[in-house]
Amino acid sequence: MWKGRFQTETSNLVQRYGESISYDWRLYACDIEGSIAHAAALLEAGILTKTEERAIVKGLQEIRREIESGEFRFKTSLEDIHMNIERALTEKIGAAGAKLHTARSRNDQVALDIRLYCRLEIQAIHQRLTTLQNALLTLAVNHPSAVVPGYTHLQRGQPVLFAHHLLAYLEMLERDKDRLRDCYRRLNVMPLGSGALAGSTIVLNRKLVAEKLGFPAVTQNSMDAVSDRDFVAEFLFDIALTGVHLSRLSEDVILWATAEFAFIELSDAHTTGSSLMPQKKNPDVAELTRGKTGRLLGNLVALLTTIKGLPMTYNRDLQEDKEPLFDSIDQIKLALEVFAEMMAAAKVREDRTLRAASDPFLLATDLADYLVLRGVPFRDAHEVIGKLTAHSLQEKRDFPDMSLEEFRQFSPVFEADVFKVLDLKTALKARKGIGAPSPANVGAQITRWQKRIHAATDF
């Protein structure tokens, strides 16, 4: 369709190298939707008759049905989804099909298609994030009193409710949803009508096209409109960060499922065995998710590297935006789906979590706070409890097994009521500051999340 000034046929090797139909075929629905809206603008401008516009719409709808049924045959020689559909339409309805490309270029056409596609996929990912939040929230609701050690540096630190730990991931996933909504707002601008880079002398009603496609605004600079892939980079960043959050959750799940931790048991449906060791039950879903995060990060870096040195306006390099975009979308959607299913089927072993959380050293900070509340400066109290810990380890007696006299060897401030501090339930109830994991706080947070997630039924 662009061979008019060429005298030699394109090399087969160049066709193979330059084609994108092998992957951009998935834009077909967006391409057809955009072309139908473009036809309406051509009709208003007098370029098409009503009969021609109807024939175009009918022909495009038939092509869509053929693609969805598997009847349509894509041709590599036609390079991309745009030319495949346009050629099929022209063959189907004749001259009216050849008029459709008036006042547009594949440059603004693909910019439109990708925006339409990203809008749909952002909503799909957003919904899957909510589904995973629901799975984690349900697990928290079903185990409101389960206690686990909280860790820093993978060393036991302080006790927390297991539900509090899970709710931390709901916060992360909610930020992921917020970023997607923000990305959606920025990409939701209609570029069609920008032409190859400088619009067209045939002026179409761009606002009409935007209205038909559900865009609240149109782009204001034709050069930027056809070369802008910021929204793709932003979308890939959002996906990559979601992947990072899933990777962190994966690491927790992998640790929790070990024989050493045994905090949770994953279902047989979401684990695999060993070809050699018959007793194995491997957390492959979590490991694959952790591994795929590197792929999501790589896709983001690949796109940023592609666009970093491009002059204005469109360059063929931009064809390389689609494969990382499509791949990241596919991978994050699948990861979110399978993770939600896995967590919904997981079982929490509260006996093991309680055993781990009953480590008296988890309440060392509480002992320091005890001294602080009785007038001891925190740094001094920290040193006292450090020495008390060393004494406990040396004598091989836990804090509750020590006598008051032993406590008073390290500080005369200790009184008989110090032993009340060494109760796990008391320690958790005392953590009642905003954001802390007291049972009352966690219960309130669960209620807040239930209302928030159930109220947010729409994107």
N, C-alpha and C positions, 0 to 999 in steps of 0.2 A: 504493500500500500504506500510505500515511500520510495519506490524504485524508479520514479520518473527520470531523474537526472543521472541514473547509473546505466552503464552499458554492459557490465559484466555481472553475472549472477553471483550471489553471495556464496562463499565457500561453505561446504557442508560442515567443515570443522568450526568455522565462525558461527554458523547457525547453532551448532551444539553448545558452543562456548557462551553464546549470548542469550540463549532462550531462558525464559523464566516460567513458562507454562507448566513445567513439571512441579512447581510449588505454588505459583500465584493463582492457579486454577481455583483455589479456595476463596478467592475474592469475587467469584462469579455473581453471587446474590447482591453484593454491594455494587458491583459494576452495573448490573442490570437496573437496580434501584436508582442509581445516579443517572443512567441513560434515560430512564423514563421521565425523571424530573427535568433533565436537559431538553428532552423533546417538547415538554410543556412550554419551556421558555422559547424554543424555536417556533412553536406554534404562535405564541403571543407576538413574536417579532415578525411574523409573516413569512418566515423561511419555509415552514411546513404548512400544508393545508390540514384541515381537520381529518380528512380521510387518511392522509399520510401519517399523521400523528397516531391515529388509531391503529393503523397497520403496524407501526413501530412498536407500540405497546403490546399489541397482540403477539407479534413475532418474538419480542423479548420474553414474554411470559411463556411462550412455547419452548424457547431455548432453555429457560430455567427448568421447566419440567423435564426436558430431555437430559439435562445435566444431572438432575436429581434422580432420575430413573436409570442412569448409566448408559443411555442411548447415544449421548453426544460424544463425538470423537475429536479430541483436541489434537491440533497439528503443531508440531515443533517449528515448522517452517513459518508459522504466523507469530512466533516469538512469545506472545504473552496472552493473558486472558482477554485484554481489551480487543486485540485484533482478531482473536478467535471468535469472539461473540459478534463483532462487527461484520466479519466476513460471512458468518453463518446467517446473520440477519439480512444482509444484502442478497445472499443466495435465496433466501426464503421469500422476501417481499419486493426485491428489485430496487429501483432507483431511490425510493424513499429511504432505504437503509443506508445508501451512500450519502444521503444528506445529513445523517445524524451527527457526524463528526464536525459539522460546521461550528465555528467559533469556540472550538475546544482543542486541546492537545492531549496526547497521552500523559504529558507532564502534570497538568492540572487534574486529569482524569484519575491517575493513580494516587495523587495527593488526596483526592476526595475518597477514593475507595478505601485507602488505608485508615482514614479518619472514621469512616463508617464502620469498618471492621473492628477497629480498636474500641469504638463505643460499645459494640455488642460484647466484645470479649471482656472489657472492664466490668460490665454488669455480671457476666457469667462468673468471673473470678470473685467478685464481691459477694455473690450468693454463696459460693463455696467456702469463703472465709467465714461467713455466718454459720454455715453448717458445721464447720470444725469448732467454732466457738460453742455451739450448742452441745456438741459431743463432749467437750471438755467441761462445760458447765454441768451437764448431766452427771458426769463422773464426780464432780465436786459435791453436787447435791446428794448423791448416793453414799458419800463417805464424809459427812460433815465433821465427824470427830476424829478422823484418822490424823495422827501426828507423825511428822517426819523431822529428821534433822535438817536444818538449813545449812548450806555449805558456802564457804568462800575458799578459794584455792583447792576445792574438792576435799577440804578438811571440815569436819563437823564444827558448826559455829553456835547456833542457837536453835531452839525448837520452833517449828511453825506447823500450822495445820496444813495437811496435804491439799485441801481445797484452796488455801491461800497461794500455794505454789502453782496450782493449775490456773488460778485467776490471773496470775502474772502474765500468762500467755494470752489470755483474753485481752489484756491491755495492749500487748504487742500487735495482735491481730486487728484490734480496733484501729490502731494507728495505721496499719496497712490499708484498711478500708477507707480511712480518711484521706490518705494519699491518693488512692485510686479515684475518689470523688473529685479531688482537687485536679488531678491529671485530666479527668473527663471534662472538667470545666474549661481548661485551657485548650484542649484539642477540639472542642465543640464549636469550631468556626469553619465556615464553608469556603473552600478554595476554588471551586469550579467557576470558570469565567476568567481565570488568570491567563489562559492560553499557555503557550510555550514559556513565556516570561513577561510579555508586554500586553496581555489581553488581546483584543481583536477589534478591528474597525466595525465589525458587526456586533453591536451592543445588545446584550441580552439582559433580561431582568434577573439579576443575581439574587435579589431578595425573594423573588418567587421560587427559585430553585431551593434556596435555603429553607423557606417555609415548608415546601413539599417534603424536604428531607429531615425536618425537625432540628435545623440548626438555628440557634438564636441570633447569630451574627455571621457576617461575611468578612473574609480577609480584606485588608486595606492596602496591601502592597503586593502586586502581582509577582514580583521577583522573589520576595520572601515566601509567598504562598506555595510556589512550586518547589522551592528548595528546602523548606522547613521540614526537619525531622526531629525537632526538639521533643515533640510529643511522644515520638517513638522511644527516644532515649529515656525520657521521663518514665514512660510506661515500663520499659525494661528495668530501670532502676527500682521501681516499685515492686516489680516481680522478683527481682534479685534480693531485695531486702526481705520480702515475704519468705523467700527461700532460706535466707539466713535465720529467720525466726523459726522456721520449720526444722532447720538443721540443729539449732540449739535444743529444741524440744526433742528431736531425734536422739541427741546425745543423752539427755535425761532418761528417755525411755530405754535406751540401750543399757545404761547403768542400772536403772531400776529393775530390769529384767534379768540381770546376772544372778547367778547363784549366791554371790557374795552380798548383794543387796536384797534381791528377791522381794522388792516392794510391790511389784505388779506381776501379773501373769498374762501374757498375750495369748490370744486364741490360736488354735491350730490353723485356722483359716488365714491368719495373717503372719505366720511364721513358716520357716522351711527347715528341712533336716539336712543331714550330712550324708554324702555318698559313702563315707567311710565309718563315721562314728554314729551308731544307731541311736544313742541317747540324746543327740543334740536337738535343740529347738532354737533356731537362729532368728533374730529380729531383723530380717532382711528389709522389710519396708522402711524401717528407720534408717538402716545403713544406706539403702539406695537413695533415700531422700537427702541424707547428709552428703552423699556423693554428687547428686544431681545439682546441688547448690553451686558447686564449682562450675558446672555447665551454664547455669543461669548468670553467674558473674561473668563468665567468658563471653556470653552473648552480648551483655552490656558493653564490655570493653571492645568487642569487635565492632559494634556500631559506632561507638565514640571515635574509634580509630579511623573508621571509614569516612566520617564526616568532618574530622578535625581540619583537614587541609583543602576542603573543596572551595573553589571560587564560585561566585554567583554565575549562573543560577542552577539549573538542573544539570547534573553530570551522570553518566551511566553508572558511576560508582554507587549511586543511590539504589540501584537494583539490589545491592547487597544488604539492604535494610530488612528485607522480608524473611529470609531464612532464619536469622536469629530471633526475629519477632515471633514468627510462627512457632518455632521450636520452644521458646520460653513460655509462650501461652499454653502450648500442649502439655509441657512438663509440669507447670505449676498447677494447672487444672487437675491433672491426674494425681499429683502428689497430695493436693488438698482433699480430693475425694477419698483416696485410699487411707490417708491419715485419719480422717473423720470416722471412717468405717472401723479402723483398727482401734481407736481410742474408745469408741462406743462399745466394743466387745471386750475391752480389757477388764481384768479383775484386780482389785487392790487387796493386798494381803496385810490387813491391819495389824495382825499379830507381829509381823516382821517390822512394820514401820514403827510400832510402839516400842518394840525391843530396841531398835536403833535410837529412837528419840528419848529413851530412858537413860541414856548415858549421862551421869551426873555432871560431867564437865560442860554439858550444854548450858548449865545454869551458872557458870562461872561469872558471866557478866551480871546476872541477877545479884550475886553476892557482892560484886563491886557496887552496884546500885544501892544495895542495902547499906553499905558503909557511907556512900555519898549522902543518902537521906538522913544520916546521923551526923553530918557535918564534916566528914572526911573528904578532902579534895580528891577529885576523880583520879588524877595521876598517882596519888599516894594509894588510893584504894585499888587501882589497877596493879600496882606493885605488890600490895599485900596479898591479893588473890593469886597473883602469879607465884609467889612463894608458897602459898597454901596449896596450890596445884602441884608444885614440885614435891612438897611434903607428902601429899596424897599418893603420888606415883611411887615415891621412895618407900612409903610404908605399906603400899598396896592395899589401901583402904579408901573407899569412895567417900565423898563429902558427908553423906548421911550417916556413915558408920563411924565418923570421928566424934570425939567428945567436945563439949563446950570448952573445956580447958585447952584442948588442942587449938581450937579456933582462937581463943584469947591469947595464945602464944604469939599470934601474928598481929592481933589488934585488940586492945582492951575494950573496944567499942562493941564487940560482939556480945549479944545477949541470948537468952534461951530461945527467943522467937526467931533466931536465924534459921532454925530447922524448918519453919513454915515456908521459907523461901525455896527450899529444895523440893517442893512439890510441883510436878509438871503441870497439873491443871491450874494451880495458883499462878504459876509463871505465865501461862498463856493468857489467863484472864487479865493479868496486869498489863499486858501489851495492848492497851486500848486507845493509844494515840491514833490520829487520822492516818490510815494506811497500814497500821500495824495488824498482826494476825490474831487478835483476841477472837474467841468464838462469837461474841456479839458483833464485832466488826465484820468478820467473814460472813456471818449470816446476813448482815445488812447489804454487803457487797453482792452476795448471791441474789438477793431480792432485786437489787438495782440492775444487775445484768439480765435477770429474767425479764424484767419490764423493758429494758432497752432493746434486747434482741427481738423479743416478740412484737414490739412496737415498730421495729424497723423492717417491715415486710417488703417494702419497695426500695429500689436503689435511690 
